[in-house]
Amino acid sequence: MLSSLLAAGGVDTSMLVVRDDVQTSASVLPIRPSGERPAFHVVGANGTYGPDDVDPDGLAGVTHLHLGGPRVHGR
């Protein structure tokens, strides 16, 4: 759904990596009445992303790049 919405908004999603064999990465932040925000994370597919997933030639001329949860990758 997200990739469809991005594409409909004119965002080039051609370099989006999709893994059918790994669950989607997700975060949930339940906001408590006190304002506390515990964070629950599932690394999922983000943990499988690495240098081999990048086409360096595809990055030529790119002005914006989004990589969700970069600290998760440890790279």
Predicted model as a PDB file, atoms N, CA, C, CB and O in Angstrom, pLDDT in the B-factor column:
MODEL        1                                                                  
ATOM      1  N   MET A   1       0.821  -1.180   0.000  1.00 88.00           N  
ATOM      2  CA  MET A   1       0.000   0.000   0.000  1.00 88.00           C  
ATOM      3  C   MET A   1       0.875   1.259   0.000  1.00 88.00           C  
ATOM      4  CB  MET A   1      -0.939  -0.010   1.204  1.00 88.00           C  
ATOM      5  O   MET A   1       0.624   2.199  -0.754  1.00 88.00           O  
ATOM      6  N   LEU A   2       1.897   1.266   0.848  1.00 85.00           N  
ATOM      7  CA  LEU A   2       2.747   2.452   0.936  1.00 85.00           C  
ATOM      8  C   LEU A   2       3.442   2.740  -0.388  1.00 85.00           C  
ATOM      9  CB  LEU A   2       3.784   2.279   2.038  1.00 85.00           C  
ATOM     10  O   LEU A   2       3.488   3.889  -0.828  1.00 85.00           O  
ATOM     11  N   SER A   3       3.984   1.704  -1.025  1.00 88.00           N  
ATOM     12  CA  SER A   3       4.675   1.947  -2.296  1.00 88.00           C  
ATOM     13  C   SER A   3       3.705   2.459  -3.356  1.00 88.00           C  
ATOM     14  CB  SER A   3       5.363   0.662  -2.787  1.00 88.00           C  
ATOM     15  O   SER A   3       4.087   3.280  -4.190  1.00 88.00           O  
ATOM     16  N   SER A   4       2.466   1.993  -3.340  1.00 93.00           N  
ATOM     17  CA  SER A   4       1.459   2.487  -4.286  1.00 93.00           C  
ATOM     18  C   SER A   4       1.146   3.956  -4.033  1.00 93.00           C  
ATOM     19  CB  SER A   4       0.172   1.652  -4.187  1.00 93.00           C  
ATOM     20  O   SER A   4       1.019   4.737  -4.976  1.00 93.00           O  
ATOM     21  N   LEU A   5       1.024   4.331  -2.776  1.00 95.00           N  
ATOM     22  CA  LEU A   5       0.754   5.730  -2.442  1.00 95.00           C  
ATOM     23  C   LEU A   5       1.921   6.637  -2.833  1.00 95.00           C  
ATOM     24  CB  LEU A   5       0.466   5.869  -0.948  1.00 95.00           C  
ATOM     25  O   LEU A   5       1.715   7.740  -3.339  1.00 95.00           O  
ATOM     26  N   LEU A   6       3.148   6.164  -2.594  1.00 91.00           N  
ATOM     27  CA  LEU A   6       4.323   6.955  -2.984  1.00 91.00           C  
ATOM     28  C   LEU A   6       4.368   7.136  -4.498  1.00 91.00           C  
ATOM     29  CB  LEU A   6       5.622   6.281  -2.490  1.00 91.00           C  
ATOM     30  O   LEU A   6       4.590   8.244  -4.986  1.00 91.00           O  
ATOM     31  N   ALA A   7       4.158   6.052  -5.238  1.00 92.00           N  
ATOM     32  CA  ALA A   7       4.178   6.121  -6.702  1.00 92.00           C  
ATOM     33  C   ALA A   7       3.080   7.058  -7.208  1.00 92.00           C  
ATOM     34  CB  ALA A   7       4.005   4.711  -7.316  1.00 92.00           C  
ATOM     35  O   ALA A   7       3.303   7.832  -8.139  1.00 92.00           O  
ATOM     36  N   ALA A   8       1.906   6.990  -6.602  1.00 95.00           N  
ATOM     37  CA  ALA A   8       0.816   7.876  -7.004  1.00 95.00           C  
ATOM     38  C   ALA A   8       1.153   9.338  -6.743  1.00 95.00           C  
ATOM     39  CB  ALA A   8      -0.463   7.501  -6.270  1.00 95.00           C  
ATOM     40  O   ALA A   8       0.640  10.232  -7.416  1.00 95.00           O  
ATOM     41  N   GLY A   9       2.020   9.574  -5.761  1.00 96.00           N  
ATOM     42  CA  GLY A   9       2.455  10.931  -5.439  1.00 96.00           C  
ATOM     43  C   GLY A   9       3.665  11.377  -6.237  1.00 96.00           C  
ATOM     44  O   GLY A   9       4.217  12.448  -5.986  1.00 96.00           O  
ATOM     45  N   GLY A  10       4.082  10.562  -7.198  1.00 94.00           N  
ATOM     46  CA  GLY A  10       5.200  10.943  -8.059  1.00 94.00           C  
ATOM     47  C   GLY A  10       6.569  10.535  -7.548  1.00 94.00           C  
ATOM     48  O   GLY A  10       7.579  10.967  -8.102  1.00 94.00           O  
ATOM     49  N   VAL A  11       6.633   9.710  -6.502  1.00 90.00           N  
ATOM     50  CA  VAL A  11       7.915   9.261  -5.952  1.00 90.00           C  
ATOM     51  C   VAL A  11       8.374   8.024  -6.729  1.00 90.00           C  
ATOM     52  CB  VAL A  11       7.794   8.946  -4.416  1.00 90.00           C  
ATOM     53  O   VAL A  11       7.611   7.074  -6.905  1.00 90.00           O  
ATOM     54  N   ASP A  12       9.608   8.044  -7.185  1.00 87.00           N  
ATOM     55  CA  ASP A  12      10.180   6.901  -7.905  1.00 87.00           C  
ATOM     56  C   ASP A  12      10.494   5.795  -6.906  1.00 87.00           C  
ATOM     57  CB  ASP A  12      11.466   7.314  -8.695  1.00 87.00           C  
ATOM     58  O   ASP A  12      11.377   5.951  -6.062  1.00 87.00           O  
ATOM     59  N   THR A  13       9.788   4.697  -6.994  1.00 88.00           N  
ATOM     60  CA  THR A  13       9.990   3.574  -6.078  1.00 88.00           C  
ATOM     61  C   THR A  13      10.683   2.402  -6.777  1.00 88.00           C  
ATOM     62  CB  THR A  13       8.649   3.117  -5.496  1.00 88.00           C  
ATOM     63  O   THR A  13      10.646   1.276  -6.282  1.00 88.00           O  
ATOM     64  N   SER A  14      11.310   2.662  -7.919  1.00 86.00           N  
ATOM     65  CA  SER A  14      11.909   1.577  -8.703  1.00 86.00           C  
ATOM     66  C   SER A  14      13.057   0.880  -7.977  1.00 86.00           C  
ATOM     67  CB  SER A  14      12.405   2.114 -10.023  1.00 86.00           C  
ATOM     68  O   SER A  14      13.378  -0.262  -8.305  1.00 86.00           O  
ATOM     69  N   MET A  15      13.677   1.530  -7.013  1.00 86.00           N  
ATOM     70  CA  MET A  15      14.774   0.908  -6.284  1.00 86.00           C  
ATOM     71  C   MET A  15      14.333   0.333  -4.938  1.00 86.00           C  
ATOM     72  CB  MET A  15      15.880   1.913  -6.070  1.00 86.00           C  
ATOM     73  O   MET A  15      15.166  -0.093  -4.137  1.00 86.00           O  
ATOM     74  N   LEU A  16      13.035   0.322  -4.695  1.00 87.00           N  
ATOM     75  CA  LEU A  16      12.502  -0.264  -3.474  1.00 87.00           C  
ATOM     76  C   LEU A  16      12.758  -1.768  -3.487  1.00 87.00           C  
ATOM     77  CB  LEU A  16      10.986   0.038  -3.329  1.00 87.00           C  
ATOM     78  O   LEU A  16      12.440  -2.449  -4.462  1.00 87.00           O  
ATOM     79  N   VAL A  17      13.330  -2.276  -2.412  1.00 88.00           N  
ATOM     80  CA  VAL A  17      13.614  -3.710  -2.297  1.00 88.00           C  
ATOM     81  C   VAL A  17      12.456  -4.364  -1.548  1.00 88.00           C  
ATOM     82  CB  VAL A  17      14.985  -3.968  -1.561  1.00 88.00           C  
ATOM     83  O   VAL A  17      12.096  -3.938  -0.450  1.00 88.00           O  
ATOM     84  N   VAL A  18      11.880  -5.394  -2.145  1.00 90.00           N  
ATOM     85  CA  VAL A  18      10.766  -6.123  -1.532  1.00 90.00           C  
ATOM     86  C   VAL A  18      11.228  -7.543  -1.246  1.00 90.00           C  
ATOM     87  CB  VAL A  18       9.499  -6.121  -2.457  1.00 90.00           C  
ATOM     88  O   VAL A  18      11.769  -8.222  -2.119  1.00 90.00           O  
ATOM     89  N   ARG A  19      11.010  -7.978  -0.029  1.00 91.00           N  
ATOM     90  CA  ARG A  19      11.363  -9.333   0.379  1.00 91.00           C  
ATOM     91  C   ARG A  19      10.077 -10.091   0.688  1.00 91.00           C  
ATOM     92  CB  ARG A  19      12.322  -9.324   1.614  1.00 91.00           C  
ATOM     93  O   ARG A  19       9.383  -9.771   1.653  1.00 91.00           O  
ATOM     94  N   ASP A  20       9.761 -11.086  -0.120  1.00 93.00           N  
ATOM     95  CA  ASP A  20       8.550 -11.873   0.100  1.00 93.00           C  
ATOM     96  C   ASP A  20       8.703 -12.899   1.215  1.00 93.00           C  
ATOM     97  CB  ASP A  20       8.160 -12.571  -1.172  1.00 93.00           C  
ATOM     98  O   ASP A  20       7.708 -13.396   1.743  1.00 93.00           O  
ATOM     99  N   ASP A  21       9.946 -13.219   1.577  1.00 95.00           N  
ATOM    100  CA  ASP A  21      10.185 -14.271   2.557  1.00 95.00           C  
ATOM    101  C   ASP A  21      10.474 -13.743   3.969  1.00 95.00           C  
ATOM    102  CB  ASP A  21      11.332 -15.121   2.099  1.00 95.00           C  
ATOM    103  O   ASP A  21      10.806 -14.522   4.863  1.00 95.00           O  
ATOM    104  N   VAL A  22      10.349 -12.432   4.171  1.00 93.00           N  
ATOM    105  CA  VAL A  22      10.624 -11.820   5.472  1.00 93.00           C  
ATOM    106  C   VAL A  22       9.494 -10.838   5.779  1.00 93.00           C  
ATOM    107  CB  VAL A  22      12.026 -11.097   5.484  1.00 93.00           C  
ATOM    108  O   VAL A  22       8.990 -10.157   4.886  1.00 93.00           O  
ATOM    109  N   GLN A  23       9.105 -10.775   7.044  1.00 92.00           N  
ATOM    110  CA  GLN A  23       8.025  -9.853   7.389  1.00 92.00           C  
ATOM    111  C   GLN A  23       8.460  -8.410   7.257  1.00 92.00           C  
ATOM    112  CB  GLN A  23       7.537 -10.114   8.798  1.00 92.00           C  
ATOM    113  O   GLN A  23       9.649  -8.097   7.319  1.00 92.00           O  
ATOM    114  N   THR A  24       7.503  -7.547   7.078  1.00 87.00           N  
ATOM    115  CA  THR A  24       7.756  -6.119   6.978  1.00 87.00           C  
ATOM    116  C   THR A  24       8.248  -5.588   8.316  1.00 87.00           C  
ATOM    117  CB  THR A  24       6.488  -5.368   6.529  1.00 87.00           C  
ATOM    118  O   THR A  24       7.751  -5.985   9.370  1.00 87.00           O  
ATOM    119  N   SER A  25       9.213  -4.701   8.272  1.00 85.00           N  
ATOM    120  CA  SER A  25       9.687  -4.037   9.486  1.00 85.00           C  
ATOM    121  C   SER A  25       8.570  -3.136  10.006  1.00 85.00           C  
ATOM    122  CB  SER A  25      10.997  -3.212   9.213  1.00 85.00           C  
ATOM    123  O   SER A  25       7.811  -2.562   9.226  1.00 85.00           O  
ATOM    124  N   ALA A  26       8.478  -3.020  11.311  1.00 86.00           N  
ATOM    125  CA  ALA A  26       7.401  -2.204  11.874  1.00 86.00           C  
ATOM    126  C   ALA A  26       7.783  -1.674  13.246  1.00 86.00           C  
ATOM    127  CB  ALA A  26       6.105  -3.012  11.966  1.00 86.00           C  
ATOM    128  O   ALA A  26       8.579  -2.275  13.967  1.00 86.00           O  
ATOM    129  N   SER A  27       7.200  -0.544  13.585  1.00 87.00           N  
ATOM    130  CA  SER A  27       7.351   0.048  14.911  1.00 87.00           C  
ATOM    131  C   SER A  27       5.981   0.511  15.392  1.00 87.00           C  
ATOM    132  CB  SER A  27       8.369   1.235  14.891  1.00 87.00           C  
ATOM    133  O   SER A  27       5.181   1.042  14.622  1.00 87.00           O  
ATOM    134  N   VAL A  28       5.734   0.302  16.660  1.00 93.00           N  
ATOM    135  CA  VAL A  28       4.489   0.759  17.281  1.00 93.00           C  
ATOM    136  C   VAL A  28       4.869   1.567  18.513  1.00 93.00           C  
ATOM    137  CB  VAL A  28       3.541  -0.449  17.656  1.00 93.00           C  
ATOM    138  O   VAL A  28       5.670   1.120  19.334  1.00 93.00           O  
ATOM    139  N   LEU A  29       4.297   2.752  18.638  1.00 93.00           N  
ATOM    140  CA  LEU A  29       4.550   3.616  19.786  1.00 93.00           C  
ATOM    141  C   LEU A  29       3.223   3.915  20.479  1.00 93.00           C  
ATOM    142  CB  LEU A  29       5.263   4.937  19.351  1.00 93.00           C  
ATOM    143  O   LEU A  29       2.557   4.896  20.145  1.00 93.00           O  
ATOM    144  N   PRO A  30       2.836   3.081  21.437  1.00 95.00           N  
ATOM    145  CA  PRO A  30       1.595   3.370  22.164  1.00 95.00           C  
ATOM    146  C   PRO A  30       1.839   4.538  23.130  1.00 95.00           C  
ATOM    147  CB  PRO A  30       1.091   2.101  22.940  1.00 95.00           C  
ATOM    148  O   PRO A  30       2.726   4.482  23.981  1.00 95.00           O  
ATOM    149  N   ILE A  31       1.051   5.567  22.982  1.00 95.00           N  
ATOM    150  CA  ILE A  31       1.214   6.741  23.841  1.00 95.00           C  
ATOM    151  C   ILE A  31       0.357   6.546  25.093  1.00 95.00           C  
ATOM    152  CB  ILE A  31       0.816   8.061  23.083  1.00 95.00           C  
ATOM    153  O   ILE A  31      -0.864   6.413  25.017  1.00 95.00           O  
ATOM    154  N   ARG A  32       1.017   6.534  26.224  1.00 96.00           N  
ATOM    155  CA  ARG A  32       0.326   6.340  27.502  1.00 96.00           C  
ATOM    156  C   ARG A  32      -0.276   7.657  27.979  1.00 96.00           C  
ATOM    157  CB  ARG A  32       1.294   5.774  28.568  1.00 96.00           C  
ATOM    158  O   ARG A  32       0.166   8.729  27.567  1.00 96.00           O  
ATOM    159  N   PRO A  33      -1.277   7.580  28.841  1.00 96.00           N  
ATOM    160  CA  PRO A  33      -1.885   8.815  29.371  1.00 96.00           C  
ATOM    161  C   PRO A  33      -0.861   9.741  30.020  1.00 96.00           C  
ATOM    162  CB  PRO A  33      -2.964   8.469  30.386  1.00 96.00           C  
ATOM    163  O   PRO A  33      -1.055  10.957  30.047  1.00 96.00           O  
ATOM    164  N   SER A  34       0.226   9.176  30.543  1.00 97.00           N  
ATOM    165  CA  SER A  34       1.272   9.988  31.178  1.00 97.00           C  
ATOM    166  C   SER A  34       2.179  10.674  30.158  1.00 97.00           C  
ATOM    167  CB  SER A  34       2.112   9.121  32.100  1.00 97.00           C  
ATOM    168  O   SER A  34       3.015  11.506  30.512  1.00 97.00           O  
ATOM    169  N   GLY A  35       2.000  10.311  28.887  1.00 95.00           N  
ATOM    170  CA  GLY A  35       2.854  10.876  27.842  1.00 95.00           C  
ATOM    171  C   GLY A  35       4.031   9.986  27.489  1.00 95.00           C  
ATOM    172  O   GLY A  35       4.736  10.245  26.514  1.00 95.00           O  
ATOM    173  N   GLU A  36       4.249   8.934  28.278  1.00 95.00           N  
ATOM    174  CA  GLU A  36       5.333   7.997  27.964  1.00 95.00           C  
ATOM    175  C   GLU A  36       5.055   7.327  26.620  1.00 95.00           C  
ATOM    176  CB  GLU A  36       5.488   6.927  29.087  1.00 95.00           C  
ATOM    177  O   GLU A  36       3.905   7.107  26.240  1.00 95.00           O  
ATOM    178  N   ARG A  37       6.143   7.008  25.912  1.00 93.00           N  
ATOM    179  CA  ARG A  37       6.022   6.402  24.589  1.00 93.00           C  
ATOM    180  C   ARG A  37       6.937   5.189  24.484  1.00 93.00           C  
ATOM    181  CB  ARG A  37       6.358   7.427  23.487  1.00 93.00           C  
ATOM    182  O   ARG A  37       8.010   5.284  23.887  1.00 93.00           O  
ATOM    183  N   PRO A  38       6.540   4.056  25.045  1.00 93.00           N  
ATOM    184  CA  PRO A  38       7.369   2.863  24.857  1.00 93.00           C  
ATOM    185  C   PRO A  38       7.390   2.498  23.379  1.00 93.00           C  
ATOM    186  CB  PRO A  38       6.841   1.671  25.711  1.00 93.00           C  
ATOM    187  O   PRO A  38       6.418   2.736  22.662  1.00 93.00           O  
ATOM    188  N   ALA A  39       8.477   1.932  22.934  1.00 89.00           N  
ATOM    189  CA  ALA A  39       8.618   1.588  21.519  1.00 89.00           C  
ATOM    190  C   ALA A  39       8.759   0.079  21.358  1.00 89.00           C  
ATOM    191  CB  ALA A  39       9.834   2.311  20.899  1.00 89.00           C  
ATOM    192  O   ALA A  39       9.586  -0.561  22.007  1.00 89.00           O  
ATOM    193  N   PHE A  40       7.945  -0.462  20.490  1.00 91.00           N  
ATOM    194  CA  PHE A  40       8.015  -1.879  20.156  1.00 91.00           C  
ATOM    195  C   PHE A  40       8.433  -1.980  18.692  1.00 91.00           C  
ATOM    196  CB  PHE A  40       6.638  -2.608  20.417  1.00 91.00           C  
ATOM    197  O   PHE A  40       7.780  -1.418  17.812  1.00 91.00           O  
ATOM    198  N   HIS A  41       9.524  -2.699  18.436  1.00 86.00           N  
ATOM    199  CA  HIS A  41      10.068  -2.776  17.077  1.00 86.00           C  
ATOM    200  C   HIS A  41      10.204  -4.225  16.612  1.00 86.00           C  
ATOM    201  CB  HIS A  41      11.431  -2.076  17.010  1.00 86.00           C  
ATOM    202  O   HIS A  41      10.527  -5.122  17.391  1.00 86.00           O  
ATOM    203  N   VAL A  42       9.950  -4.422  15.335  1.00 87.00           N  
ATOM    204  CA  VAL A  42      10.247  -5.682  14.657  1.00 87.00           C  
ATOM    205  C   VAL A  42      11.168  -5.306  13.503  1.00 87.00           C  
ATOM    206  CB  VAL A  42       8.921  -6.438  14.154  1.00 87.00           C  
ATOM    207  O   VAL A  42      10.748  -4.607  12.580  1.00 87.00           O  
ATOM    208  N   VAL A  43      12.411  -5.757  13.543  1.00 85.00           N  
ATOM    209  CA  VAL A  43      13.394  -5.386  12.521  1.00 85.00           C  
ATOM    210  C   VAL A  43      12.963  -5.891  11.148  1.00 85.00           C  
ATOM    211  CB  VAL A  43      14.783  -5.947  12.879  1.00 85.00           C  
ATOM    212  O   VAL A  43      13.059  -5.160  10.163  1.00 85.00           O  
ATOM    213  N   GLY A  44      12.497  -7.114  11.076  1.00 87.00           N  
ATOM    214  CA  GLY A  44      11.979  -7.660   9.818  1.00 87.00           C  
ATOM    215  C   GLY A  44      12.933  -7.500   8.649  1.00 87.00           C  
ATOM    216  O   GLY A  44      14.133  -7.741   8.776  1.00 87.00           O  
ATOM    217  N   ALA A  45      12.390  -7.092   7.506  1.00 87.00           N  
ATOM    218  CA  ALA A  45      13.149  -7.016   6.255  1.00 87.00           C  
ATOM    219  C   ALA A  45      14.305  -6.016   6.318  1.00 87.00           C  
ATOM    220  CB  ALA A  45      12.223  -6.643   5.119  1.00 87.00           C  
ATOM    221  O   ALA A  45      15.295  -6.179   5.606  1.00 87.00           O  
ATOM    222  N   ASN A  46      14.196  -4.992   7.155  1.00 84.00           N  
ATOM    223  CA  ASN A  46      15.299  -4.029   7.246  1.00 84.00           C  
ATOM    224  C   ASN A  46      16.603  -4.701   7.649  1.00 84.00           C  
ATOM    225  CB  ASN A  46      14.959  -2.930   8.243  1.00 84.00           C  
ATOM    226  O   ASN A  46      17.679  -4.259   7.245  1.00 84.00           O  
ATOM    227  N   GLY A  47      16.518  -5.770   8.447  1.00 85.00           N  
ATOM    228  CA  GLY A  47      17.707  -6.476   8.894  1.00 85.00           C  
ATOM    229  C   GLY A  47      18.388  -7.282   7.797  1.00 85.00           C  
ATOM    230  O   GLY A  47      19.508  -7.757   7.983  1.00 85.00           O  
ATOM    231  N   THR A  48      17.720  -7.443   6.652  1.00 87.00           N  
ATOM    232  CA  THR A  48      18.310  -8.211   5.548  1.00 87.00           C  
ATOM    233  C   THR A  48      18.902  -7.322   4.466  1.00 87.00           C  
ATOM    234  CB  THR A  48      17.269  -9.119   4.937  1.00 87.00           C  
ATOM    235  O   THR A  48      19.500  -7.823   3.513  1.00 87.00           O  
ATOM    236  N   TYR A  49      18.746  -6.019   4.599  1.00 85.00           N  
ATOM    237  CA  TYR A  49      19.217  -5.076   3.579  1.00 85.00           C  
ATOM    238  C   TYR A  49      20.716  -4.863   3.721  1.00 85.00           C  
ATOM    239  CB  TYR A  49      18.470  -3.725   3.686  1.00 85.00           C  
ATOM    240  O   TYR A  49      21.222  -4.698   4.831  1.00 85.00           O  
ATOM    241  N   GLY A  50      21.426  -4.867   2.598  1.00 84.00           N  
ATOM    242  CA  GLY A  50      22.871  -4.668   2.644  1.00 84.00           C  
ATOM    243  C   GLY A  50      23.401  -4.077   1.360  1.00 84.00           C  
ATOM    244  O   GLY A  50      22.623  -3.759   0.460  1.00 84.00           O  
ATOM    245  N   PRO A  51      24.714  -3.924   1.254  1.00 85.00           N  
ATOM    246  CA  PRO A  51      25.342  -3.299   0.093  1.00 85.00           C  
ATOM    247  C   PRO A  51      24.986  -3.964  -1.238  1.00 85.00           C  
ATOM    248  CB  PRO A  51      26.825  -3.312   0.267  1.00 85.00           C  
ATOM    249  O   PRO A  51      24.917  -3.287  -2.263  1.00 85.00           O  
ATOM    250  N   ASP A  52      24.763  -5.263  -1.235  1.00 90.00           N  
ATOM    251  CA  ASP A  52      24.423  -5.939  -2.483  1.00 90.00           C  
ATOM    252  C   ASP A  52      23.045  -5.547  -3.012  1.00 90.00           C  
ATOM    253  CB  ASP A  52      24.480  -7.430  -2.285  1.00 90.00           C  
ATOM    254  O   ASP A  52      22.712  -5.852  -4.157  1.00 90.00           O  
ATOM    255  N   ASP A  53      22.250  -4.879  -2.193  1.00 89.00           N  
ATOM    256  CA  ASP A  53      20.914  -4.448  -2.607  1.00 89.00           C  
ATOM    257  C   ASP A  53      20.928  -3.090  -3.298  1.00 89.00           C  
ATOM    258  CB  ASP A  53      19.994  -4.396  -1.407  1.00 89.00           C  
ATOM    259  O   ASP A  53      19.890  -2.627  -3.771  1.00 89.00           O  
ATOM    260  N   VAL A  54      22.075  -2.456  -3.361  1.00 87.00           N  
ATOM    261  CA  VAL A  54      22.182  -1.112  -3.933  1.00 87.00           C  
ATOM    262  C   VAL A  54      22.797  -1.174  -5.329  1.00 87.00           C  
ATOM    263  CB  VAL A  54      23.025  -0.197  -3.018  1.00 87.00           C  
ATOM    264  O   VAL A  54      23.826  -1.816  -5.543  1.00 87.00           O  
ATOM    265  N   ASP A  55      22.153  -0.500  -6.266  1.00 88.00           N  
ATOM    266  CA  ASP A  55      22.706  -0.334  -7.605  1.00 88.00           C  
ATOM    267  C   ASP A  55      23.355   1.049  -7.649  1.00 88.00           C  
ATOM    268  CB  ASP A  55      21.594  -0.497  -8.724  1.00 88.00           C  
ATOM    269  O   ASP A  55      22.651   2.049  -7.791  1.00 88.00           O  
ATOM    270  N   PRO A  56      24.688   1.125  -7.530  1.00 88.00           N  
ATOM    271  CA  PRO A  56      25.343   2.440  -7.484  1.00 88.00           C  
ATOM    272  C   PRO A  56      25.001   3.321  -8.691  1.00 88.00           C  
ATOM    273  CB  PRO A  56      26.848   2.259  -7.404  1.00 88.00           C  
ATOM    274  O   PRO A  56      24.875   4.537  -8.551  1.00 88.00           O  
ATOM    275  N   ASP A  57      24.853   2.721  -9.860  1.00 91.00           N  
ATOM    276  CA  ASP A  57      24.505   3.506 -11.041  1.00 91.00           C  
ATOM    277  C   ASP A  57      23.104   4.096 -10.913  1.00 91.00           C  
ATOM    278  CB  ASP A  57      24.600   2.643 -12.303  1.00 91.00           C  
ATOM    279  O   ASP A  57      22.821   5.169 -11.447  1.00 91.00           O  
ATOM    280  N   GLY A  58      22.235   3.390 -10.202  1.00 86.00           N  
ATOM    281  CA  GLY A  58      20.875   3.880 -10.005  1.00 86.00           C  
ATOM    282  C   GLY A  58      20.807   5.092  -9.099  1.00 86.00           C  
ATOM    283  O   GLY A  58      19.793   5.790  -9.068  1.00 86.00           O  
ATOM    284  N   LEU A  59      21.870   5.348  -8.366  1.00 86.00           N  
ATOM    285  CA  LEU A  59      21.895   6.500  -7.464  1.00 86.00           C  
ATOM    286  C   LEU A  59      22.381   7.784  -8.139  1.00 86.00           C  
ATOM    287  CB  LEU A  59      22.774   6.194  -6.280  1.00 86.00           C  
ATOM    288  O   LEU A  59      22.316   8.859  -7.544  1.00 86.00           O  
ATOM    289  N   ALA A  60      22.860   7.675  -9.356  1.00 89.00           N  
ATOM    290  CA  ALA A  60      23.343   8.866 -10.071  1.00 89.00           C  
ATOM    291  C   ALA A  60      22.207   9.872 -10.220  1.00 89.00           C  
ATOM    292  CB  ALA A  60      23.916   8.484 -11.468  1.00 89.00           C  
ATOM    293  O   ALA A  60      21.132   9.532 -10.713  1.00 89.00           O  
ATOM    294  N   GLY A  61      22.440  11.076  -9.804  1.00 88.00           N  
ATOM    295  CA  GLY A  61      21.453  12.137  -9.945  1.00 88.00           C  
ATOM    296  C   GLY A  61      20.375  12.139  -8.869  1.00 88.00           C  
ATOM    297  O   GLY A  61      19.474  12.978  -8.905  1.00 88.00           O  
ATOM    298  N   VAL A  62      20.450  11.221  -7.919  1.00 86.00           N  
ATOM    299  CA  VAL A  62      19.449  11.165  -6.859  1.00 86.00           C  
ATOM    300  C   VAL A  62      19.638  12.360  -5.923  1.00 86.00           C  
ATOM    301  CB  VAL A  62      19.547   9.824  -6.073  1.00 86.00           C  
ATOM    302  O   VAL A  62      20.757  12.667  -5.510  1.00 86.00           O  
ATOM    303  N   THR A  63      18.542  13.021  -5.600  1.00 87.00           N  
ATOM    304  CA  THR A  63      18.622  14.160  -4.689  1.00 87.00           C  
ATOM    305  C   THR A  63      18.112  13.806  -3.293  1.00 87.00           C  
ATOM    306  CB  THR A  63      17.828  15.333  -5.248  1.00 87.00           C  
ATOM    307  O   THR A  63      18.427  14.501  -2.327  1.00 87.00           O  
ATOM    308  N   HIS A  64      17.324  12.726  -3.175  1.00 84.00           N  
ATOM    309  CA  HIS A  64      16.802  12.305  -1.872  1.00 84.00           C  
ATOM    310  C   HIS A  64      16.822  10.783  -1.806  1.00 84.00           C  
ATOM    311  CB  HIS A  64      15.355  12.854  -1.634  1.00 84.00           C  
ATOM    312  O   HIS A  64      16.515  10.099  -2.782  1.00 84.00           O  
ATOM    313  N   LEU A  65      17.185  10.277  -0.654  1.00 79.00           N  
ATOM    314  CA  LEU A  65      17.210   8.832  -0.436  1.00 79.00           C  
ATOM    315  C   LEU A  65      16.727   8.568   0.981  1.00 79.00           C  
ATOM    316  CB  LEU A  65      18.644   8.237  -0.668  1.00 79.00           C  
ATOM    317  O   LEU A  65      17.198   9.193   1.930  1.00 79.00           O  
ATOM    318  N   HIS A  66      15.785   7.640   1.123  1.00 77.00           N  
ATOM    319  CA  HIS A  66      15.279   7.314   2.459  1.00 77.00           C  
ATOM    320  C   HIS A  66      15.660   5.885   2.799  1.00 77.00           C  
ATOM    321  CB  HIS A  66      13.737   7.504   2.540  1.00 77.00           C  
ATOM    322  O   HIS A  66      15.376   4.958   2.041  1.00 77.00           O  
ATOM    323  N   LEU A  67      16.302   5.716   3.935  1.00 73.00           N  
ATOM    324  CA  LEU A  67      16.614   4.400   4.465  1.00 73.00           C  
ATOM    325  C   LEU A  67      16.072   4.364   5.883  1.00 73.00           C  
ATOM    326  CB  LEU A  67      18.160   4.097   4.421  1.00 73.00           C  
ATOM    327  O   LEU A  67      16.617   5.009   6.778  1.00 73.00           O  
ATOM    328  N   GLY A  68      15.004   3.615   6.086  1.00 67.00           N  
ATOM    329  CA  GLY A  68      14.373   3.565   7.403  1.00 67.00           C  
ATOM    330  C   GLY A  68      15.201   2.792   8.411  1.00 67.00           C  
ATOM    331  O   GLY A  68      15.703   1.711   8.102  1.00 67.00           O  
ATOM    332  N   GLY A  69      15.347   3.321   9.591  1.00 64.00           N  
ATOM    333  CA  GLY A  69      16.047   2.636  10.674  1.00 64.00           C  
ATOM    334  C   GLY A  69      17.501   2.327  10.408  1.00 64.00           C  
ATOM    335  O   GLY A  69      17.904   1.180  10.600  1.00 64.00           O  
ATOM    336  N   PRO A  70      18.328   3.289   9.971  1.00 58.00           N  
ATOM    337  CA  PRO A  70      19.713   2.988   9.620  1.00 58.00           C  
ATOM    338  C   PRO A  70      20.542   2.409  10.774  1.00 58.00           C  
ATOM    339  CB  PRO A  70      20.373   4.231   9.120  1.00 58.00           C  
ATOM    340  O   PRO A  70      21.473   1.641  10.532  1.00 58.00           O  
ATOM    341  N   ARG A  71      20.216   2.767  12.026  1.00 63.00           N  
ATOM    342  CA  ARG A  71      20.988   2.217  13.150  1.00 63.00           C  
ATOM    343  C   ARG A  71      20.771   0.716  13.288  1.00 63.00           C  
ATOM    344  CB  ARG A  71      20.606   2.919  14.457  1.00 63.00           C  
ATOM    345  O   ARG A  71      21.607   0.025  13.869  1.00 63.00           O  
ATOM    346  N   VAL A  72      19.678   0.210  12.770  1.00 59.00           N  
ATOM    347  CA  VAL A  72      19.370  -1.218  12.843  1.00 59.00           C  
ATOM    348  C   VAL A  72      20.362  -2.027  12.014  1.00 59.00           C  
ATOM    349  CB  VAL A  72      17.935  -1.484  12.361  1.00 59.00           C  
ATOM    350  O   VAL A  72      20.677  -3.167  12.357  1.00 59.00           O  
ATOM    351  N   HIS A  73      20.846  -1.448  10.942  1.00 55.00           N  
ATOM    352  CA  HIS A  73      21.681  -2.174  10.001  1.00 55.00           C  
ATOM    353  C   HIS A  73      23.095  -2.403  10.494  1.00 55.00           C  
ATOM    354  CB  HIS A  73      21.725  -1.448   8.712  1.00 55.00           C  
ATOM    355  O   HIS A  73      23.748  -3.360  10.078  1.00 55.00           O  
ATOM    356  N   GLY A  74      23.570  -1.557  11.359  1.00 51.00           N  
ATOM    357  CA  GLY A  74      24.912  -1.718  11.895  1.00 51.00           C  
ATOM    358  C   GLY A  74      25.999  -1.598  10.845  1.00 51.00           C  
ATOM    359  O   GLY A  74      27.073  -2.184  10.986  1.00 51.00           O  
ATOM    360  N   ARG A  75      25.728  -0.851   9.809  1.00 47.00           N  
ATOM    361  CA  ARG A  75      26.695  -0.689   8.711  1.00 47.00           C  
ATOM    362  C   ARG A  75      27.125   0.751   8.579  1.00 47.00           C  
ATOM    363  CB  ARG A  75      26.102  -1.173   7.388  1.00 47.00           C  
ATOM    364  O   ARG A  75      27.933   1.077   7.710  1.00 47.00           O  
TER     365      ARG A  75                                                      
ENDMDL                                                                          
END                                                                             
